[in-house]
């Protein structure tokens, strides 16, 4: 027989009463939260073209004269995860360490952008942003930091226009798209992407978000909202939670043609690691990348598992290759307390060894 439940009525009553007080305080905190934004560090727009904006972050100390870093984020989200709030900002920590930081905001594609290709993004917008930074600083070469899909773009760019770069940093960037534990790749491999794009045109952001959330349905659709109850009575924590939620769901649509190319060539055919990707008629050979490379990945990443990022070591032609793994997930590598302490310093230290 099952043993009877042993419940202390007084303790149970106290817990229910405590929950009611927390819930009441939480409702008030939610009403008082108001509107808020991300992008905590002071910045100015230094270049605009079509939907994109090139931002320059204002130094927080004396100008260091360091070679600038340009951040190329993925297309599937806005780039503000790297500058979410003052105490959760990769950008802010890099600025504190004396780095000079730029960032590309790709913007929100509409029907006018339906036919944008990977060539438009990589050899068009990215190339012209790099030229803008080079011209502003009077430099032949700058540092490029590519994140996730933006990291794949950066690898293609380094293979094709590497003479404009001094150092390349990739973060949570897939290189081998056919590793067994890459759930997103397994999903998309059997997808009729031509029918998908021909039917929808641009790919709706809400559909993309739904796909990402269903990769971890219990954790991302249930547990986090149950866990929210624990912080309802803390105004700061509830604001942090809502800011993260706003970033997750404030996503751009995807330009249809670029999406078609990326899914077919990278996820389905795995052409990047094979050296078969073509951008604007030019073949992307990762072996032609001879500049220093720092490859950073997250050990608990469910979108870009370490097995998808590690093959970069054997693919690039450089002898100056460094690989760093950090505890955390695809988002935690930017915003967790551990990441704030470790990741910016690792980037800064690696660059410091390659100054001059």
C-alpha positions as CSV (number, residue, x, y, z in Angstrom):
1,X,0.0,0.0,0.0
2,X,1.0,3.5,-0.7
3,X,1.9,5.5,2.4
4,X,-0.6,8.3,3.2
5,X,0.3,11.8,2.3
6,X,1.7,13.6,5.3
7,X,0.6,17.2,5.0
8,X,1.0,19.7,7.7
9,X,-2.3,21.8,7.4
10,X,-0.7,24.9,9.0
11,X,2.4,24.8,6.8
12,X,0.2,24.2,3.7
13,X,-1.9,27.2,4.7
14,X,1.2,29.4,5.1
15,X,2.4,28.4,1.7
16,X,-0.9,29.2,0.0
17,X,-1.1,32.5,1.9
18,X,2.5,33.3,0.8
19,X,1.7,32.4,-2.8
20,X,-1.3,34.8,-2.7
21,X,0.8,37.6,-1.4
22,X,3.5,37.0,-4.0
23,X,0.8,36.9,-6.8
24,X,-0.8,40.1,-5.6
25,X,2.6,41.9,-5.5
26,X,3.4,40.5,-8.9
27,X,0.2,41.9,-10.4
28,X,1.2,45.3,-9.1
29,X,4.7,44.9,-10.4
30,X,3.4,43.9,-13.9
31,X,1.2,47.0,-13.9
32,X,4.1,49.2,-12.9
33,X,6.6,47.7,-15.3
34,X,5.7,50.1,-18.1
35,X,7.6,50.0,-21.4
36,X,11.3,49.3,-21.7
37,X,13.8,48.7,-24.4
38,X,17.1,46.9,-25.0
39,X,20.3,48.4,-26.2
40,X,21.8,49.7,-23.0
41,X,25.0,51.2,-24.2
42,X,25.2,54.7,-25.7
43,X,25.6,54.5,-29.5
44,X,25.3,56.5,-32.7
45,X,24.3,55.5,-36.2
46,X,27.2,56.0,-38.6
47,X,25.8,54.4,-41.7
48,X,22.4,53.5,-43.1
49,X,21.4,51.6,-46.2
50,X,18.0,50.2,-47.0
51,X,16.8,48.5,-43.7
52,X,20.2,48.2,-42.1
53,X,22.0,50.5,-39.6
54,X,25.6,50.4,-38.6
55,X,26.0,51.5,-35.0
56,X,29.1,52.7,-33.2
57,X,29.1,52.4,-29.5
58,X,30.5,55.3,-27.6
59,X,33.6,54.5,-25.5
60,X,33.1,54.5,-21.8
61,X,36.7,55.6,-21.1
62,X,39.6,57.2,-22.9
63,X,40.0,56.2,-26.5
64,X,42.3,53.2,-26.6
65,X,43.3,53.3,-30.2
66,X,42.5,49.6,-30.5
67,X,41.6,48.1,-33.9
68,X,37.7,48.1,-33.9
69,X,35.5,45.1,-33.6
70,X,32.4,44.8,-35.9
71,X,29.7,42.5,-34.7
72,X,27.6,40.6,-37.3
73,X,24.6,39.0,-35.6
74,X,22.1,36.5,-37.1
75,X,19.2,37.6,-39.2
76,X,16.6,35.7,-37.2
77,X,16.6,38.0,-34.2
78,X,17.5,41.6,-33.5
79,X,21.1,41.9,-32.3
80,X,20.4,43.4,-28.9
81,X,21.0,40.2,-27.0
82,X,24.7,41.4,-27.0
83,X,23.6,44.7,-25.3
84,X,20.4,43.6,-23.5
85,X,20.8,45.7,-20.3
86,X,23.6,47.4,-18.4
87,X,24.4,44.4,-16.3
88,X,23.9,41.9,-19.1
89,X,25.9,43.2,-22.0
90,X,28.7,41.8,-23.9
91,X,29.1,45.2,-25.6
92,X,29.3,47.1,-22.3
93,X,32.0,44.7,-20.9
94,X,34.1,45.0,-24.1
95,X,33.8,48.8,-23.9
96,X,35.0,48.7,-20.3
97,X,38.0,46.7,-21.4
98,X,38.9,49.4,-23.9
99,X,37.6,47.8,-27.1
100,X,36.1,49.9,-29.9
101,X,32.8,48.2,-30.9
102,X,30.5,48.5,-33.9
103,X,27.4,46.5,-34.7
104,X,25.2,45.8,-37.7
105,X,21.4,45.9,-37.1
106,X,19.9,44.2,-40.1
107,X,16.5,45.7,-39.7
108,X,13.0,44.3,-40.5
109,X,12.7,43.0,-44.1
110,X,9.4,43.7,-45.9
111,X,8.0,42.7,-49.3
112,X,10.6,45.0,-51.0
113,X,13.3,42.7,-49.6
114,X,11.7,39.5,-50.8
115,X,14.5,38.8,-53.3
116,X,17.5,39.7,-51.2
117,X,20.1,36.9,-51.5
118,X,23.0,35.8,-49.4
119,X,25.3,37.7,-51.8
120,X,23.3,40.9,-51.0
121,X,23.9,40.3,-47.3
122,X,27.5,39.1,-47.3
123,X,29.2,40.8,-50.3
124,X,26.8,43.7,-50.1
125,X,25.7,45.0,-46.8
126,X,28.4,43.3,-44.6
127,X,31.1,44.3,-47.0
128,X,30.0,47.9,-47.1
129,X,29.7,48.1,-43.3
130,X,33.3,46.8,-43.0
131,X,34.4,49.4,-45.6
132,X,32.7,52.1,-43.5
133,X,34.6,51.1,-40.3
134,X,37.9,50.8,-42.2
135,X,37.5,54.3,-43.7
136,X,36.4,55.8,-40.4
137,X,39.6,54.5,-38.8
138,X,42.0,54.7,-41.7
139,X,42.7,51.0,-41.5
140,X,43.2,48.3,-44.1
141,X,41.9,45.6,-41.8
142,X,39.5,45.4,-38.8
143,X,38.3,42.6,-36.4
144,X,35.1,40.8,-37.2
145,X,32.9,39.0,-34.6
146,X,30.2,36.8,-36.1
147,X,27.4,35.3,-34.0
148,X,25.3,32.2,-35.0
149,X,24.1,32.7,-38.6
150,X,26.1,36.0,-38.6
151,X,29.1,33.8,-37.8
152,X,28.5,31.7,-40.8
153,X,28.2,34.9,-42.9
154,X,31.5,36.0,-41.4
155,X,33.2,32.8,-42.3
156,X,32.1,33.2,-45.9
157,X,33.2,36.7,-45.9
158,X,36.6,35.9,-44.4
159,X,37.1,33.2,-47.1
160,X,36.2,35.6,-49.9
161,X,37.4,39.0,-48.6
162,X,39.8,38.1,-45.8
163,X,42.3,40.8,-46.8
164,X,40.0,43.3,-45.1
165,X,40.1,41.5,-41.8
166,X,42.8,41.4,-39.0
167,X,41.2,38.8,-36.8
168,X,38.0,36.7,-36.9
169,X,35.9,35.7,-33.9
170,X,33.0,33.3,-34.2
171,X,30.5,32.7,-31.4
172,X,27.9,29.8,-31.3
173,X,28.5,29.4,-35.1
174,X,27.5,26.2,-36.9
175,X,30.1,24.9,-39.4
176,X,29.0,21.2,-39.8
177,X,25.3,21.3,-40.1
178,X,24.8,17.5,-40.2
179,X,25.9,16.4,-36.7
180,X,23.5,13.9,-35.2
181,X,22.6,16.1,-32.2
182,X,21.6,19.1,-34.3
183,X,17.8,18.9,-33.9
184,X,17.2,22.0,-36.0
185,X,19.1,20.6,-38.9
186,X,17.3,17.3,-38.6
187,X,14.0,19.2,-38.8
188,X,14.9,21.2,-41.9
189,X,16.7,18.5,-43.9
190,X,13.4,17.0,-45.2
191,X,11.7,20.4,-45.7
192,X,10.4,21.5,-49.1
193,X,11.9,24.9,-48.8
194,X,11.0,25.9,-52.4
195,X,7.3,25.3,-51.7
196,X,7.7,27.0,-48.3
197,X,9.2,30.2,-49.7
198,X,7.2,30.3,-52.9
199,X,4.0,30.1,-50.8
200,X,5.0,32.6,-48.1
201,X,7.4,35.0,-49.7
202,X,9.2,36.3,-46.7
203,X,9.2,33.9,-43.7
204,X,7.1,35.3,-40.8
205,X,8.9,35.9,-37.6
206,X,6.1,34.3,-35.5
207,X,6.5,31.1,-37.4
208,X,10.3,31.1,-36.9
209,X,9.8,31.8,-33.1
210,X,7.3,28.9,-32.9
211,X,9.8,26.5,-34.4
212,X,12.6,27.5,-32.0
213,X,10.3,27.3,-29.0
214,X,9.1,23.8,-29.9
215,X,12.7,22.5,-29.9
216,X,12.4,22.6,-26.1
217,X,8.6,22.8,-25.6
218,X,8.4,22.1,-21.9
219,X,11.3,24.3,-20.9
220,X,10.5,27.2,-23.2
221,X,6.7,27.1,-23.2
222,X,5.8,26.0,-19.6
223,X,8.6,25.8,-17.1
224,X,9.9,29.4,-17.6
225,X,6.4,30.8,-17.0
226,X,5.9,28.7,-13.9
227,X,9.3,29.8,-12.7
228,X,8.3,33.4,-13.3
229,X,6.0,33.1,-10.2
230,X,9.1,32.9,-8.0
231,X,10.2,36.4,-9.1
232,X,6.8,38.1,-9.4
233,X,7.3,40.1,-6.1
234,X,10.7,41.4,-7.3
235,X,10.3,44.5,-9.5
236,X,13.8,44.2,-10.9
237,X,13.6,40.5,-11.7
238,X,10.2,40.8,-13.3
239,X,11.4,43.6,-15.5
240,X,14.4,41.5,-16.6
241,X,12.1,38.7,-17.4
242,X,9.8,40.9,-19.5
243,X,12.7,42.5,-21.3
244,X,14.0,39.1,-22.4
245,X,10.5,38.1,-23.5
246,X,10.2,41.2,-25.5
247,X,13.5,40.5,-27.3
248,X,12.5,36.9,-28.0
249,X,9.2,37.9,-29.7
250,X,10.4,41.1,-31.3
251,X,12.0,39.3,-34.3
252,X,12.2,40.3,-37.9
253,X,10.7,38.4,-40.8
254,X,13.2,36.6,-43.0
255,X,13.9,37.7,-46.6
256,X,12.5,34.8,-48.6
257,X,15.3,34.2,-51.1
258,X,18.1,34.5,-48.6
259,X,16.2,32.0,-46.3
260,X,15.8,29.6,-49.2
261,X,19.6,29.7,-50.0
262,X,20.6,29.3,-46.4
263,X,18.4,26.3,-45.7
264,X,19.2,24.5,-48.9
265,X,23.0,25.2,-49.0
266,X,23.9,25.1,-45.3
267,X,21.3,23.0,-43.5
268,X,20.2,20.6,-46.2
269,X,23.3,20.1,-48.3
270,X,25.9,21.0,-45.6
271,X,28.0,22.8,-48.2
272,X,29.9,25.1,-45.9
273,X,32.1,22.3,-44.4
274,X,32.4,20.7,-47.8
275,X,33.7,23.8,-49.5
276,X,30.8,23.9,-51.9
277,X,28.9,27.1,-51.0
278,X,28.9,29.8,-53.7
279,X,28.3,33.4,-52.9
280,X,27.9,35.7,-56.0
281,X,29.5,33.0,-58.2
282,X,32.6,32.7,-55.8
283,X,33.3,29.4,-54.0
284,X,33.7,29.6,-50.2
285,X,36.7,27.6,-49.2
286,X,37.2,27.8,-45.5
287,X,40.8,26.5,-46.1
288,X,41.6,29.9,-47.6
289,X,41.1,31.6,-44.2
290,X,44.6,32.2,-42.9
291,X,44.0,35.0,-40.4
292,X,43.8,34.3,-36.7
293,X,40.5,32.7,-35.6
294,X,38.9,32.4,-32.2
295,X,36.0,30.0,-32.1
296,X,33.7,30.3,-29.0
297,X,30.8,27.9,-28.4
298,X,28.4,27.1,-25.5
299,X,28.5,23.6,-23.9
300,X,24.7,23.4,-23.4
301,X,23.6,25.0,-26.7
302,X,20.6,23.3,-28.2
303,X,20.5,25.4,-31.4
304,X,24.2,25.1,-32.3
305,X,25.6,22.1,-30.4
306,X,29.4,22.1,-29.8
307,X,29.7,19.2,-32.3
308,X,28.5,21.6,-35.0
309,X,31.0,24.3,-34.1
310,X,34.1,22.3,-33.3
311,X,34.8,21.2,-37.0
312,X,36.0,24.7,-37.8
313,X,39.4,23.6,-36.4
314,X,40.1,21.3,-39.2
315,X,38.4,23.4,-41.9
316,X,40.2,26.7,-41.8
317,X,43.7,27.1,-43.2
318,X,45.1,29.2,-40.4
319,X,47.7,27.9,-37.9
320,X,46.5,30.5,-35.4
321,X,43.3,28.8,-34.3
322,X,41.9,29.0,-30.7
323,X,38.8,27.2,-29.4
324,X,37.0,28.2,-26.2
325,X,33.9,26.5,-24.7
326,X,31.8,28.1,-22.0
327,X,29.2,26.7,-19.7
328,X,25.7,27.9,-20.8
329,X,23.3,27.8,-23.6
330,X,22.8,29.7,-26.9
331,X,21.5,32.8,-25.1
332,X,23.2,32.3,-21.7
333,X,26.6,32.8,-23.3
334,X,25.8,36.5,-23.6
335,X,23.7,37.3,-20.5
336,X,24.5,34.9,-17.7
337,X,26.6,36.1,-14.8
338,X,29.3,33.6,-15.6
339,X,29.3,34.8,-19.2
340,X,29.7,38.4,-18.2
341,X,32.7,37.5,-16.1
342,X,34.4,35.2,-18.6
343,X,33.5,35.8,-22.3
344,X,34.4,39.5,-22.8
345,X,37.7,39.0,-21.0
346,X,38.5,36.0,-23.1
347,X,37.8,37.9,-26.3
348,X,39.8,41.0,-25.1
349,X,42.7,38.8,-24.0
350,X,42.9,36.9,-27.2
351,X,42.9,40.1,-29.2
352,X,45.5,41.7,-26.9
353,X,47.9,38.9,-27.8
354,X,47.5,39.8,-31.5
355,X,47.9,43.5,-31.4
356,X,50.3,45.3,-33.6
